[in-house]
Amino acid sequence: MHGPAGGIDVAALVDQVDDRLADFLAARRTMLDAVGPEVAALVDEAGVAVSGGKRLRPAFCVAGWHAAGGDPYDERAIRAAAALELLQAGALVHDDLMDGSDIRRGRPSAHRAFERRHVDAGWRGDAGRFGQGAALLLGDLLLTWSHELLRVSGFDPATIHRAAQVFDACTSEVTAGQYLDLVGQSSGAADEALALRVVRFKSASYTVVRPLHLGATLAGADQDLLDALTAYGEPVGAAFQLRDDVLGVFGDPAQTGKPAGDDLREGKRTVLLARTAARAGADGRSLLRSAVGDPDLGPADLRRLRELIVATGALASVEQTIAELEELGTSALDGVDATSDGGAGARDWLATLASAALRRTR
């Protein structure tokens, strides 16, 4: 993702987002000092939760702002875009808690880190329950702070009011999408239609469409531009999640920061698995039923599952769908170029962001 894109230095944008997050968390730390020294651990973990991300959501947000004629280096737009990283961090803390994930970005997930604090301090009670409770609070705090950062980004109240409606929709959709994901894991249904709804609301809208809308709305975009950004963002966002699903099974832990095959252990019912089940024979379906969702899934069964996914053609099918969705999204950029004041620079930036999002290894 780093490097020039359509005249925009994306690496510099990432650094600016990081700086705004650091400034915001430092101010929140000062504010919470009055509560007591114990709360410092909560702010410490908030800092961990927002560190190391790809910053794709802020990049799409600033791209939407630029497409509507905004200066991509406007400090207000950078702060508003950074709010999406706080939202993402809170969602990931809750996601890891629900999935029982031990690792996030190569480090202990929040509930495990809080559990370790309890153990190291020699406190009374169940360390696991303490970790879960503290992570729940951390996720809630990060979600609250995301809305606060948008509100204090520097735009006038009327603009913030319009943008807040987009941000609220983003928050609601990702929460509902997460519930759909939970239902899929619990029911064990190998249902591609359900998996695609999870893709749409848990990832596509939340990762690409709503960030684009947020930036464009802040810049005063009209409905024609919002529609054009949707036509680009929906297929690119869907392809982003399909790439995530592939990495969840075949990704290198050194790149993804999570154990190999973690999505299979957690029983995530993805499009990749739905297509595998639809193409597998009786033995393959039996393996899927017994192994997917097994928290103790070992290397041998993981290897067998990967071989099954490849042999059935499910992996090739998903890769083809990713390519088709990218083509569909980038072809919609003609509409963005025609209706925006950002010109070809915004169009080139969006094309580069799509490529970066869909060819990533983490």
C-alpha positions as CSV (number, residue, x, y, z in Angstrom):
1,M,0.0,0.0,0.0
2,H,2.9,2.3,0.7
3,G,4.1,4.5,-2.2
4,P,2.8,7.2,-4.5
5,A,-0.7,6.7,-5.9
6,G,-2.2,9.1,-8.3
7,G,0.1,11.9,-7.1
8,I,-0.7,11.1,-3.4
9,D,2.0,9.9,-1.1
10,V,0.1,7.1,0.7
11,A,3.1,6.4,3.0
12,A,2.9,10.0,4.2
13,L,-0.9,9.5,4.7
14,V,-0.3,6.5,6.8
15,D,2.2,8.4,8.9
16,Q,-0.2,11.2,9.4
17,V,-3.0,8.9,10.5
18,D,-0.6,7.3,13.0
19,D,0.3,10.7,14.3
20,R,-3.3,11.8,14.7
21,L,-4.1,8.5,16.6
22,A,-1.1,9.0,18.9
23,D,-2.1,12.6,19.6
24,F,-5.7,11.6,20.4
25,L,-4.7,8.7,22.7
26,A,-2.2,10.9,24.5
27,A,-5.0,13.4,25.2
28,R,-7.3,10.6,26.4
29,R,-4.6,9.3,28.7
30,T,-4.3,12.7,30.3
31,M,-8.1,12.9,30.7
32,L,-8.2,9.5,32.3
33,D,-5.3,10.2,34.7
34,A,-7.9,11.5,37.2
35,V,-9.5,8.1,37.4
36,G,-6.4,6.6,38.8
37,P,-3.1,4.9,37.7
38,E,-4.8,1.5,37.2
39,V,-6.5,2.9,34.0
40,A,-3.2,3.4,32.3
41,A,-3.3,-0.3,31.4
42,L,-6.5,0.3,29.4
43,V,-4.9,3.2,27.5
44,D,-1.8,1.1,26.9
45,E,-3.8,-1.7,25.3
46,A,-5.7,0.9,23.3
47,G,-2.4,2.0,21.8
48,V,-1.5,-1.7,21.0
49,A,-5.0,-2.2,19.4
50,V,-4.6,0.6,17.0
51,S,-0.9,-0.1,16.0
52,G,0.3,-2.1,13.1
53,G,-2.8,-1.9,10.9
54,K,-2.8,-1.5,7.1
55,R,-4.7,1.8,7.3
56,L,-6.8,0.9,4.3
57,R,-10.0,2.4,5.7
58,P,-8.5,5.9,6.3
59,A,-6.9,5.7,2.8
60,F,-10.3,5.0,1.2
61,C,-11.9,7.7,3.3
62,V,-9.3,10.3,2.1
63,A,-9.7,9.0,-1.4
64,G,-13.5,9.7,-1.2
65,W,-12.7,13.2,0.2
66,H,-10.3,13.8,-2.7
67,A,-12.8,12.5,-5.3
68,A,-15.2,15.1,-4.1
69,G,-12.6,17.9,-4.5
70,G,-11.0,17.9,-1.1
71,D,-7.3,18.5,-0.5
72,P,-6.0,15.1,0.5
73,Y,-3.6,16.6,3.0
74,D,-6.3,18.6,4.9
75,E,-5.7,17.9,8.6
76,R,-9.5,17.7,9.3
77,A,-9.9,15.0,6.7
78,I,-6.9,13.0,8.2
79,R,-8.4,13.2,11.7
80,A,-11.8,12.1,10.5
81,A,-10.2,9.2,8.6
82,A,-8.2,8.2,11.6
83,A,-11.5,7.8,13.5
84,L,-12.1,4.7,11.3
85,E,-9.0,3.1,12.8
86,L,-10.4,3.4,16.3
87,L,-13.6,1.8,15.1
88,Q,-11.6,-1.0,13.5
89,A,-9.6,-1.5,16.6
90,G,-12.7,-1.8,18.8
91,A,-14.3,-4.2,16.4
92,L,-11.1,-6.4,16.3
93,V,-10.9,-6.5,20.1
94,H,-14.5,-7.8,20.2
95,D,-13.9,-10.1,17.3
96,D,-10.9,-11.7,19.0
97,L,-12.9,-12.1,22.2
98,M,-15.8,-13.8,20.5
99,D,-13.5,-16.1,18.5
100,G,-11.2,-16.9,21.4
101,S,-8.3,-15.8,19.3
102,D,-4.9,-15.8,21.1
103,I,-2.9,-13.7,18.6
104,R,-3.6,-10.5,16.7
105,R,-0.9,-9.0,14.4
106,G,1.8,-11.2,16.0
107,R,1.0,-10.1,19.6
108,P,-1.4,-11.4,22.3
109,S,-4.9,-10.4,21.6
110,A,-6.4,-7.9,24.1
111,H,-8.2,-10.4,26.3
112,R,-5.1,-12.5,26.5
113,A,-2.9,-9.5,27.4
114,F,-5.3,-8.5,30.2
115,E,-5.4,-12.1,31.4
116,R,-1.6,-12.1,31.6
117,R,-1.7,-8.8,33.6
118,H,-4.0,-10.5,36.1
119,V,-1.7,-13.5,36.4
120,D,1.4,-11.4,36.7
121,A,-0.1,-9.2,39.4
122,G,-1.2,-12.3,41.4
123,W,-4.8,-11.0,41.7
124,R,-7.7,-13.0,43.0
125,G,-10.4,-14.6,40.9
126,D,-10.4,-16.1,37.5
127,A,-7.8,-14.5,35.2
128,G,-9.6,-15.5,32.0
129,R,-12.8,-13.8,33.1
130,F,-10.9,-10.7,34.0
131,G,-9.3,-10.6,30.6
132,Q,-12.6,-11.1,28.8
133,G,-14.3,-8.3,30.9
134,A,-11.4,-5.9,30.4
135,A,-11.3,-6.6,26.6
136,L,-15.1,-5.9,26.4
137,L,-14.6,-2.6,28.1
138,L,-11.6,-1.8,25.8
139,G,-13.6,-2.5,22.7
140,D,-16.5,-0.3,23.9
141,L,-14.0,2.5,24.8
142,L,-12.4,2.4,21.3
143,L,-15.8,2.5,19.6
144,T,-16.8,5.5,21.8
145,W,-13.5,7.2,21.0
146,S,-14.0,6.7,17.3
147,H,-17.2,8.7,17.3
148,E,-15.5,11.3,19.5
149,L,-12.5,11.7,17.1
150,L,-14.9,12.3,14.2
151,R,-16.8,14.9,16.2
152,V,-13.6,16.9,17.1
153,S,-11.9,16.5,13.7
154,G,-12.4,20.2,13.0
155,F,-15.4,20.4,10.6
156,D,-18.3,22.6,11.2
157,P,-21.3,21.1,13.1
158,A,-23.5,20.8,10.0
159,T,-20.8,18.8,8.1
160,I,-20.2,16.6,11.1
161,H,-23.9,15.9,11.4
162,R,-24.1,14.7,7.8
163,A,-20.9,12.7,8.2
164,A,-22.0,11.2,11.5
165,Q,-25.0,9.5,9.7
166,V,-22.5,7.7,7.5
167,F,-20.3,6.7,10.5
168,D,-23.4,5.5,12.4
169,A,-24.5,3.3,9.5
170,C,-21.0,1.9,9.2
171,T,-21.0,1.0,12.9
172,S,-24.4,-0.6,12.7
173,E,-23.6,-2.6,9.6
174,V,-20.3,-4.0,10.9
175,T,-22.1,-5.0,14.2
176,A,-24.9,-6.7,12.3
177,G,-22.4,-8.4,9.9
178,Q,-20.4,-9.7,12.9
179,Y,-23.6,-11.2,14.3
180,L,-24.2,-12.9,10.9
181,D,-20.7,-14.3,11.1
182,L,-21.4,-15.6,14.6
183,V,-24.6,-17.2,13.4
184,G,-22.7,-18.9,10.5
185,Q,-20.1,-20.3,12.8
186,S,-22.6,-21.6,15.3
187,S,-25.0,-23.1,12.8
188,G,-22.2,-24.7,10.8
189,A,-24.2,-23.9,7.6
190,A,-22.1,-24.2,4.4
191,D,-24.3,-21.6,2.8
192,E,-22.7,-19.3,0.2
193,A,-25.6,-16.9,0.3
194,L,-25.1,-16.3,4.0
195,A,-21.4,-16.1,3.6
196,L,-21.9,-13.4,0.9
197,R,-24.1,-11.4,3.2
198,V,-21.4,-11.5,5.8
199,V,-18.9,-10.4,3.2
200,R,-21.2,-7.4,2.3
201,F,-21.9,-6.1,5.7
202,K,-19.0,-7.2,7.9
203,S,-16.3,-6.2,5.3
204,A,-17.3,-4.7,2.0
205,S,-19.4,-1.9,3.3
206,Y,-17.3,-1.3,6.4
207,T,-13.9,-1.5,4.7
208,V,-14.5,0.4,1.5
209,V,-17.9,1.7,0.8
210,R,-18.7,3.6,4.0
211,P,-15.1,5.0,4.3
212,L,-15.5,6.3,0.8
213,H,-18.9,7.8,1.6
214,L,-17.6,9.3,4.8
215,G,-14.8,11.2,3.0
216,A,-17.0,12.2,0.1
217,T,-19.8,13.4,2.5
218,L,-17.3,15.5,4.4
219,A,-16.4,17.2,1.1
220,G,-20.0,17.9,0.2
221,A,-20.4,15.2,-2.5
222,D,-23.6,14.9,-4.4
223,Q,-25.6,11.7,-4.8
224,D,-24.2,11.0,-8.3
225,L,-20.7,10.8,-6.9
226,L,-21.8,8.7,-3.9
227,D,-23.5,6.3,-6.3
228,A,-20.3,6.1,-8.4
229,L,-18.2,5.4,-5.3
230,T,-20.6,2.7,-4.3
231,A,-20.4,1.0,-7.7
232,Y,-16.6,0.9,-7.2
233,G,-16.6,0.1,-3.5
234,E,-19.0,-2.8,-3.3
235,P,-17.1,-5.2,-5.6
236,V,-13.7,-4.0,-4.3
237,G,-14.9,-4.5,-0.7
238,A,-16.2,-7.9,-1.4
239,A,-13.0,-8.9,-3.1
240,F,-11.1,-7.6,-0.1
241,Q,-12.9,-10.0,2.2
242,L,-12.5,-12.9,-0.2
243,R,-8.7,-12.2,-0.1
244,D,-8.9,-12.1,3.6
245,D,-10.6,-15.6,3.6
246,V,-7.9,-17.0,1.4
247,L,-5.2,-15.6,3.7
248,G,-7.0,-17.0,6.7
249,V,-6.4,-20.5,5.3
250,F,-3.3,-20.2,3.2
251,G,-1.5,-17.1,4.6
252,D,2.0,-17.0,6.0
253,P,1.7,-16.4,9.8
254,A,4.8,-14.3,9.6
255,Q,2.9,-11.9,7.3
256,T,-0.7,-12.2,8.7
257,G,0.3,-12.1,12.4
258,K,-2.1,-15.0,13.1
259,P,-1.5,-18.7,13.4
260,A,-1.9,-20.7,10.2
261,G,-5.4,-21.9,9.6
262,D,-6.9,-19.9,12.4
263,D,-10.1,-19.2,10.4
264,L,-10.6,-23.0,10.1
265,R,-10.1,-23.5,13.8
266,E,-12.6,-20.8,14.6
267,G,-15.1,-22.3,12.1
268,K,-15.6,-19.2,10.0
269,R,-18.2,-20.1,7.3
270,T,-16.6,-18.3,4.3
271,V,-17.3,-18.4,0.6
272,L,-14.2,-20.4,0.2
273,L,-15.5,-23.1,2.5
274,A,-19.0,-23.0,1.0
275,R,-17.6,-23.6,-2.5
276,T,-15.4,-26.4,-1.2
277,A,-18.4,-28.1,0.4
278,A,-20.4,-27.7,-2.8
279,R,-17.7,-29.4,-4.8
280,A,-16.5,-32.0,-2.4
281,G,-17.4,-35.7,-2.3
282,A,-18.7,-37.6,0.7
283,D,-15.2,-38.0,2.3
284,G,-14.4,-34.3,1.8
285,R,-17.7,-33.2,3.3
286,S,-17.0,-35.5,6.3
287,L,-13.6,-33.9,6.8
288,L,-15.2,-30.4,6.7
289,R,-17.8,-31.4,9.3
290,S,-15.2,-32.9,11.7
291,A,-12.3,-30.5,11.3
292,V,-13.7,-27.0,10.6
293,G,-14.4,-25.4,14.0
294,D,-12.1,-27.7,15.9
295,P,-10.0,-25.5,18.2
296,D,-7.4,-28.2,18.4
297,L,-7.0,-28.6,14.6
298,G,-3.5,-29.9,14.1
299,P,-1.0,-29.6,11.2
300,A,-2.1,-32.9,9.5
301,D,-5.8,-32.0,9.3
302,L,-4.9,-28.5,8.3
303,R,-2.9,-29.8,5.5
304,R,-5.8,-32.1,4.4
305,L,-8.2,-29.2,4.5
306,R,-5.9,-27.1,2.3
307,E,-5.5,-30.0,-0.1
308,L,-9.2,-30.4,-0.3
309,I,-9.8,-26.7,-0.9
310,V,-7.3,-26.8,-3.8
311,A,-8.4,-30.1,-5.2
312,T,-12.1,-29.2,-5.4
313,G,-11.2,-26.0,-7.4
314,A,-12.7,-23.8,-4.7
315,L,-9.5,-21.8,-4.3
316,A,-9.1,-21.2,-8.0
317,S,-12.8,-20.3,-8.1
318,V,-12.4,-17.7,-5.4
319,E,-9.3,-16.3,-7.0
320,Q,-11.2,-15.9,-10.2
321,T,-14.0,-14.1,-8.4
322,I,-11.5,-11.7,-6.8
323,A,-10.2,-10.8,-10.2
324,E,-13.7,-10.3,-11.7
325,L,-14.7,-8.1,-8.8
326,E,-11.6,-6.0,-9.1
327,E,-12.3,-5.5,-12.8
328,L,-15.9,-4.6,-12.0
329,G,-14.8,-2.1,-9.4
330,T,-12.1,-0.4,-11.4
331,S,-14.4,-0.2,-14.5
332,A,-16.8,1.8,-12.3
333,L,-14.1,4.5,-11.9
334,D,-15.2,6.1,-15.1
335,G,-18.2,7.2,-13.2
336,V,-16.1,8.6,-10.3
337,D,-13.9,10.5,-12.7
338,A,-16.8,11.9,-14.6
339,T,-18.8,13.2,-11.6
340,S,-16.1,14.3,-9.2
341,D,-13.9,17.4,-8.9
342,G,-10.9,15.3,-7.8
343,G,-10.2,14.4,-11.4
344,A,-8.0,11.6,-12.7
345,G,-5.8,11.8,-9.6
346,A,-8.6,10.5,-7.4
347,R,-9.4,7.8,-10.0
348,D,-5.7,6.7,-10.2
349,W,-5.5,6.6,-6.4
350,L,-8.6,4.5,-6.1
351,A,-7.3,2.0,-8.7
352,T,-4.0,1.8,-6.8
353,L,-5.8,1.2,-3.5
354,A,-7.9,-1.6,-5.0
355,S,-4.8,-3.3,-6.3
356,A,-3.0,-2.9,-2.9
357,A,-6.0,-4.3,-1.0
358,L,-6.5,-7.3,-3.2
359,R,-2.8,-8.3,-3.7
360,R,-1.8,-8.1,-0.1
361,T,-0.2,-10.9,1.9
362,R,-1.5,-9.8,5.3
